Amino acid sequence: MDKCRGAWGLCLGAFIALAGIAIGLGIAASGLVRAVARNPSLTNELLQFTFFIAILPSIIIFLIAVFFLFICLIKKIIH
């Protein structure tokens, strides 16, 4: 039963990471839309800023979470 609970916890952690990415991307997208509406000439700079500040860190955090998820699942399967 402990192994089953541990696996459910790991899967829940991955879904929480995905939810965090969705929230972060939603906030970044809404800020980008407001900024472009105010000053359309800054579109390229704002897209780059949004990518490096909001999207890229979210993707990196998700990949780290999935990496540790796979490591923990492999350890649970082996032991």
N, CA, C and O atoms as a MOPAC input file, in Angstrom:
PM7 MOZYME 1SCF
protein

 N      0.82200 1    -1.19300 1     0.00000 1
 C      0.00000 1     0.00000 1     0.00000 1
 C      0.86800 1     1.26000 1     0.00000 1
 O      0.50600 1     2.26700 1    -0.60800 1
 N      2.01800 1     1.19900 1     0.68700 1
 C      2.88900 1     2.37100 1     0.73600 1
 C      3.44100 1     2.71600 1    -0.64200 1
 O      3.57000 1     3.88900 1    -0.99400 1
 N      3.76500 1     1.68100 1    -1.42000 1
 C      4.27700 1     1.94900 1    -2.76600 1
 C      3.21100 1     2.61200 1    -3.62800 1
 O      3.51000 1     3.50200 1    -4.42400 1
 N      1.97000 1     2.17600 1    -3.46500 1
 C      0.87500 1     2.75600 1    -4.24600 1
 C      0.66400 1     4.21800 1    -3.86200 1
 O      0.47400 1     5.06600 1    -4.73300 1
 N      0.69800 1     4.51400 1    -2.57100 1
 C      0.53100 1     5.90200 1    -2.12600 1
 C      1.68100 1     6.76900 1    -2.60900 1
 O      1.47200 1     7.91900 1    -2.99600 1
 N      2.88600 1     6.23200 1    -2.59200 1
 C      4.04000 1     6.99600 1    -3.07300 1
 C      3.92600 1     7.31500 1    -4.55400 1
 O      4.25100 1     8.42200 1    -4.98200 1
 N      3.46500 1     6.34800 1    -5.33400 1
 C      3.30400 1     6.58500 1    -6.77400 1
 C      2.21200 1     7.61300 1    -7.03700 1
 O      2.35300 1     8.46200 1    -7.91700 1
 N      1.11300 1     7.53800 1    -6.26900 1
 C      0.05000 1     8.53500 1    -6.43800 1
 C      0.55200 1     9.92500 1    -6.07800 1
 O      0.19600 1    10.90800 1    -6.72800 1
 N      1.37800 1    10.00400 1    -5.04300 1
 C      1.94500 1    11.29400 1    -4.65100 1
 C      2.85100 1    11.86600 1    -5.72500 1
 O      2.84600 1    13.07200 1    -5.97300 1
 N      3.62700 1    11.00000 1    -6.36200 1
 C      4.50700 1    11.46200 1    -7.43500 1
 C      3.70000 1    11.95600 1    -8.62800 1
 O      4.01900 1    12.99000 1    -9.21500 1
 N      2.66500 1    11.22400 1    -8.98300 1
 C      1.82200 1    11.65900 1   -10.10400 1
 C      1.11400 1    12.96900 1    -9.77300 1
 O      0.97500 1    13.84000 1   -10.63100 1
 N      0.67100 1    13.10400 1    -8.53200 1
 C      0.02700 1    14.34400 1    -8.11300 1
 C      1.00600 1    15.51300 1    -8.19000 1
 O      0.62200 1    16.62000 1    -8.56800 1
 N      2.26000 1    15.27400 1    -7.83600 1
 C      3.27200 1    16.32300 1    -7.93700 1
 C      3.47400 1    16.78800 1    -9.36900 1
 O      3.64500 1    17.98200 1    -9.61600 1
 N      3.45500 1    15.86000 1   -10.30900 1
 C      3.60200 1    16.24400 1   -11.71900 1
 C      2.40200 1    17.05800 1   -12.18600 1
 O      2.56400 1    18.02400 1   -12.93200 1
 N      1.20900 1    16.68400 1   -11.76000 1
 C      0.02300 1    17.45900 1   -12.14700 1
 C      0.02500 1    18.84700 1   -11.51200 1
 O     -0.43200 1    19.81100 1   -12.12600 1
 N      0.53400 1    18.95200 1   -10.29100 1
 C      0.64500 1    20.26400 1    -9.65600 1
 C      1.64100 1    21.12600 1   -10.41900 1
 O      1.42100 1    22.32400 1   -10.59400 1
 N      2.73700 1    20.52200 1   -10.87400 1
 C      3.70400 1    21.27100 1   -11.67900 1
 C      3.06200 1    21.75600 1   -12.97400 1
 O      3.29300 1    22.89100 1   -13.39200 1
 N      2.25900 1    20.91000 1   -13.61300 1
 C      1.56200 1    21.32500 1   -14.83700 1
 C      0.57800 1    22.45100 1   -14.55700 1
 O      0.45400 1    23.37800 1   -15.35800 1
 N     -0.12000 1    22.38100 1   -13.43400 1
 C     -1.05700 1    23.45000 1   -13.08500 1
 C     -0.31600 1    24.75800 1   -12.84100 1
 O     -0.79300 1    25.82500 1   -13.22900 1
 N      0.83300 1    24.68200 1   -12.20900 1
 C      1.63700 1    25.88500 1   -11.99700 1
 C      2.09600 1    26.50100 1   -13.29800 1
 O      2.11300 1    27.72400 1   -13.43700 1
 N      2.47100 1    25.66600 1   -14.25600 1
 C      2.86600 1    26.17500 1   -15.57100 1
 C      1.68400 1    26.84600 1   -16.24900 1
 O      1.83100 1    27.91700 1   -16.83900 1
 N      0.51900 1    26.22700 1   -16.17100 1
 C     -0.66200 1    26.81700 1   -16.81100 1
 C     -1.00400 1    28.17000 1   -16.19400 1
 O     -1.34200 1    29.11200 1   -16.91000 1
 N     -0.91700 1    28.26500 1   -14.89100 1
 C     -1.20200 1    29.54200 1   -14.23000 1
 C     -0.16800 1    30.58800 1   -14.62600 1
 O     -0.51900 1    31.72500 1   -14.94200 1
 N      1.10000 1    30.20500 1   -14.60900 1
 C      2.15700 1    31.14600 1   -14.98800 1
 C      2.02900 1    31.62100 1   -16.42100 1
 O      2.21400 1    32.80400 1   -16.70600 1
 N      1.71500 1    30.71000 1   -17.31900 1
 C      1.55100 1    31.09900 1   -18.72500 1
 C      0.33000 1    31.98600 1   -18.91300 1
 O      0.34900 1    32.90100 1   -19.73600 1
 N     -0.72600 1    31.72600 1   -18.16300 1
 C     -1.90800 1    32.58200 1   -18.24600 1
 C     -1.61800 1    33.99500 1   -17.78100 1
 O     -2.05500 1    34.96000 1   -18.40700 1
 N     -0.88400 1    34.12100 1   -16.69000 1
 C     -0.51700 1    35.45200 1   -16.19600 1
 C      0.38800 1    36.15900 1   -17.19000 1
 O      0.21000 1    37.34700 1   -17.46100 1
 N      1.36500 1    35.42900 1   -17.74000 1
 C      2.27600 1    36.03800 1   -18.71300 1
 C      1.53400 1    36.46000 1   -19.97300 1
 O      1.79400 1    37.53200 1   -20.52000 1
 N      0.61800 1    35.62900 1   -20.43200 1
 C     -0.12700 1    35.96300 1   -21.65000 1
 C     -1.02900 1    37.17100 1   -21.43700 1
 O     -1.15000 1    38.01700 1   -22.32300 1
 N     -1.65700 1    37.25800 1   -20.28000 1
 C     -2.51800 1    38.42000 1   -20.03400 1
 C     -1.69700 1    39.69800 1   -19.93900 1
 O     -2.12100 1    40.74500 1   -20.43000 1
 N     -0.53800 1    39.62400 1   -19.31800 1
 C      0.33600 1    40.79500 1   -19.26600 1
 C      0.83600 1    41.18900 1   -20.63500 1
 O      0.94700 1    42.37600 1   -20.94200 1
 N      1.14300 1    40.19500 1   -21.46800 1
 C      1.61000 1    40.47600 1   -22.83000 1
 C      0.51700 1    41.13600 1   -23.65700 1
 O      0.78500 1    42.08100 1   -24.39800 1
 N     -0.69700 1    40.65200 1   -23.53700 1
 C     -1.81300 1    41.23700 1   -24.29500 1
 C     -2.03900 1    42.68500 1   -23.88100 1
 O     -2.24900 1    43.55100 1   -24.72900 1
 N     -1.99600 1    42.94600 1   -22.58700 1
 C     -2.18600 1    44.33300 1   -22.11500 1
 C     -1.06100 1    45.24100 1   -22.59400 1
 O     -1.31100 1    46.37700 1   -22.99800 1
 N      0.17100 1    44.75100 1   -22.55300 1
 C      1.30900 1    45.58100 1   -22.95800 1
 C      1.28400 1    45.86600 1   -24.45100 1
 O      1.57000 1    46.98800 1   -24.86900 1
 N      0.94300 1    44.86400 1   -25.26300 1
 C      0.88200 1    45.06900 1   -26.71400 1
 C     -0.27000 1    46.00200 1   -27.06200 1
 O     -0.16500 1    46.79400 1   -27.99900 1
 N     -1.35900 1    45.91600 1   -26.32100 1
 C     -2.48500 1    46.81600 1   -26.58400 1
 C     -2.10100 1    48.27300 1   -26.30900 1
 O     -2.58600 1    49.18200 1   -26.98300 1
 N     -1.24600 1    48.48700 1   -25.33700 1
 C     -0.83800 1    49.86200 1   -25.01600 1
 C      0.23000 1    50.38400 1   -25.96700 1
 O      0.22300 1    51.56200 1   -26.32400 1
 N      1.15600 1    49.50800 1   -26.38300 1
 C      2.24800 1    49.95500 1   -27.24300 1
 C      2.57300 1    48.85600 1   -28.25600 1
 O      3.43300 1    48.01700 1   -27.98800 1
 N      1.90900 1    48.84200 1   -29.41100 1
 C      2.11100 1    47.76200 1   -30.38600 1
 C      3.51200 1    47.71800 1   -30.99500 1
 O      3.89900 1    46.69100 1   -31.55100 1
 N      4.27000 1    48.79100 1   -30.90600 1
 C      5.59700 1    48.79200 1   -31.52900 1
 C      6.60900 1    47.95700 1   -30.74600 1
 O      7.69200 1    47.67500 1   -31.25800 1
 N      6.28700 1    47.56400 1   -29.53700 1
 C      7.21200 1    46.77700 1   -28.72000 1
 C      6.91800 1    45.28100 1   -28.75800 1
 O      7.33100 1    44.54800 1   -27.85900 1
 N      6.22300 1    44.82700 1   -29.76900 1
 C      5.76800 1    43.43200 1   -29.80100 1
 C      6.92500 1    42.43700 1   -29.71500 1
 O      6.87200 1    41.51800 1   -28.89800 1
 N      7.96700 1    42.59300 1   -30.53200 1
 C      9.08000 1    41.63500 1   -30.53000 1
 C      9.80300 1    41.61300 1   -29.18900 1
 O     10.11600 1    40.54500 1   -28.66200 1
 N     10.06700 1    42.79400 1   -28.64100 1
 C     10.75700 1    42.85000 1   -27.35600 1
 C      9.91400 1    42.24200 1   -26.24400 1
 O     10.43500 1    41.55300 1   -25.36600 1
 N      8.61800 1    42.49900 1   -26.28400 1
 C      7.74400 1    41.94300 1   -25.25000 1
 C      7.62700 1    40.42800 1   -25.36600 1
 O      7.55300 1    39.73200 1   -24.35400 1
 N      7.60800 1    39.91700 1   -26.59000 1
 C      7.56600 1    38.46300 1   -26.76600 1
 C      8.83600 1    37.81700 1   -26.22000 1
 O      8.77000 1    36.79100 1   -25.54400 1
 N      9.98800 1    38.41300 1   -26.51100 1
 C     11.24100 1    37.87000 1   -25.99200 1
 C     11.27600 1    37.93700 1   -24.46900 1
 O     11.68900 1    36.98400 1   -23.80800 1
 N     10.84300 1    39.06100 1   -23.92100 1
 C     10.82200 1    39.22600 1   -22.46900 1
 C      9.89700 1    38.19800 1   -21.82400 1
 O     10.25100 1    37.57700 1   -20.82200 1
 N      8.72500 1    38.02400 1   -22.39700 1
 C      7.77100 1    37.05500 1   -21.85100 1
 C      8.32700 1    35.64400 1   -21.92900 1
 O      8.15300 1    34.85800 1   -20.99700 1
 N      8.99100 1    35.31300 1   -23.02600 1
 C      9.55300 1    33.97600 1   -23.17300 1
 C     10.61900 1    33.71400 1   -22.11700 1
 O     10.59800 1    32.67300 1   -21.46200 1
 N     11.54800 1    34.64600 1   -21.94700 1
 C     12.66000 1    34.41000 1   -21.02900 1
 C     12.27300 1    34.55400 1   -19.56300 1
 O     12.88500 1    33.92300 1   -18.70100 1
 N     11.27100 1    35.37100 1   -19.26500 1
 C     10.89500 1    35.58400 1   -17.87100 1
 C      9.82000 1    34.60200 1   -17.41000 1
 O      9.85500 1    34.15800 1   -16.26300 1
 N      8.87400 1    34.25600 1   -18.26600 1
 C      7.73700 1    33.43700 1   -17.82700 1
 C      7.74600 1    32.02600 1   -18.40100 1
 O      7.59500 1    31.05600 1   -17.65900 1
 N      7.91800 1    31.90400 1   -19.69200 1
 C      7.72400 1    30.59900 1   -20.32300 1
 C      8.91800 1    29.67500 1   -20.10100 1
 O      8.73600 1    28.52400 1   -19.70600 1
 N     10.12000 1    30.15400 1   -20.34600 1
 C     11.30700 1    29.31000 1   -20.22500 1
 C     11.51000 1    28.76700 1   -18.80500 1
 O     11.74500 1    27.56800 1   -18.65800 1
 N     11.43000 1    29.58900 1   -17.75700 1
 C     11.56800 1    29.01800 1   -16.40600 1
 C     10.48300 1    27.99700 1   -16.07000 1
 O     10.75300 1    27.01300 1   -15.38200 1
 N      9.26000 1    28.22200 1   -16.54700 1
 C      8.18300 1    27.26400 1   -16.28800 1
 C      8.48100 1    25.92600 1   -16.94600 1
 O      8.25900 1    24.87400 1   -16.34800 1
 N      8.98000 1    25.96300 1   -18.16800 1
 C      9.32200 1    24.72200 1   -18.86400 1
 C     10.46500 1    24.01200 1   -18.15200 1
 O     10.44200 1    22.79000 1   -18.01200 1
 N     11.46200 1    24.76300 1   -17.70400 1
 C     12.59300 1    24.15700 1   -17.00200 1
 C     12.13400 1    23.51500 1   -15.69500 1
 O     12.54700 1    22.39900 1   -15.37800 1
 N     11.29000 1    24.20200 1   -14.94000 1
 C     10.77700 1    23.64400 1   -13.68600 1
 C      9.97300 1    22.37500 1   -13.95200 1
 O     10.09000 1    21.39800 1   -13.21300 1
 N      9.15500 1    22.38600 1   -15.00800 1
 C      8.37400 1    21.19900 1   -15.34300 1
 C      9.28300 1    20.02900 1   -15.71800 1
 O      9.05000 1    18.89900 1   -15.28800 1
 N     10.31700 1    20.29500 1   -16.51800 1
 C     11.22400 1    19.21900 1   -16.91700 1
 C     11.97200 1    18.64600 1   -15.72100 1
 O     12.19000 1    17.43700 1   -15.65100 1
 N     12.36600 1    19.49400 1   -14.78500 1
 C     13.02300 1    19.00100 1   -13.57500 1
 C     12.06000 1    18.13100 1   -12.76800 1
 O     12.44600 1    17.07300 1   -12.27200 1
 N     10.80200 1    18.57600 1   -12.63600 1
 C      9.81200 1    17.79100 1   -11.89200 1
 C      9.57500 1    16.44000 1   -12.55100 1
 O      9.49100 1    15.42200 1   -11.86200 1
 N      9.46800 1    16.41800 1   -13.86500 1
 C      9.24800 1    15.15300 1   -14.57600 1
 C     10.47400 1    14.25500 1   -14.46100 1
 O     10.33900 1    13.03900 1   -14.31900 1
 N     11.67100 1    14.84400 1   -14.52000 1
 C     12.90300 1    14.06600 1   -14.37200 1
 C     12.93100 1    13.36100 1   -13.01900 1
 O     13.20900 1    12.16400 1   -12.94800 1
 N     12.64300 1    14.10100 1   -11.94200 1
 C     12.62500 1    13.48300 1   -10.62100 1
 C     11.47400 1    12.50300 1   -10.47200 1
 O     11.59000 1    11.51600 1    -9.74500 1
 N     10.36900 1    12.76200 1   -11.14800 1
 C      9.25700 1    11.81500 1   -11.13500 1
 C      9.68800 1    10.48100 1   -11.73100 1
 O      9.41000 1     9.42700 1   -11.15900 1
 N     10.36400 1    10.52100 1   -12.87400 1
 C     10.82900 1     9.28300 1   -13.49600 1
 C     11.86600 1     8.57500 1   -12.63400 1
 O     11.84900 1     7.34900 1   -12.52700 1
 N     12.76200 1     9.33100 1   -12.02200 1
 C     13.76300 1     8.70800 1   -11.15300 1
 C     13.08300 1     7.99700 1    -9.98500 1
 O     13.42300 1     6.85800 1    -9.66400 1
 N     12.12300 1     8.66700 1    -9.35200 1
 C     11.43300 1     8.05200 1    -8.21300 1
 C     10.60600 1     6.84300 1    -8.63900 1
 O     10.55600 1     5.84100 1    -7.92700 1
 N      9.95900 1     6.93600 1    -9.79600 1
 C      9.18100 1     5.78700 1   -10.27000 1
 C     10.08400 1     4.60700 1   -10.59000 1
 O      9.73600 1     3.46300 1   -10.29500 1
 N     11.23500 1     4.86800 1   -11.18700 1
 C     12.17300 1     3.78200 1   -11.48800 1
 C     12.67200 1     3.14800 1   -10.19500 1
 O     12.78300 1     1.92500 1   -10.10900 1
 N     12.97400 1     3.96600 1    -9.19200 1
 C     13.40800 1     3.41900 1    -7.90200 1
 C     12.31300 1     2.56400 1    -7.27500 1
 O     12.60300 1     1.51300 1    -6.70300 1
 N     11.05600 1     3.00000 1    -7.37600 1
 C      9.95100 1     2.23000 1    -6.79400 1
 C      9.74600 1     0.91400 1    -7.54300 1
 O      9.41600 1    -0.10300 1    -6.93300 1
 N      9.94000 1     0.93400 1    -8.85900 1
 C      9.77300 1    -0.29500 1    -9.63500 1
 C     10.89000 1    -1.28400 1    -9.31900 1
 O     10.64500 1    -2.48400 1    -9.19800 1
 N     12.11700 1    -0.78100 1    -9.18700 1
 C     13.26200 1    -1.66000 1    -8.93600 1
 C     13.18800 1    -2.26600 1    -7.53600 1
 O     13.47600 1    -3.44900 1    -7.35800 1
 N     12.80400 1    -1.46700 1    -6.54800 1
 C     12.79800 1    -1.96500 1    -5.16000 1
 C     11.46600 1    -2.50300 1    -4.84100 1
 O     11.24100 1    -2.97400 1    -3.72600 1

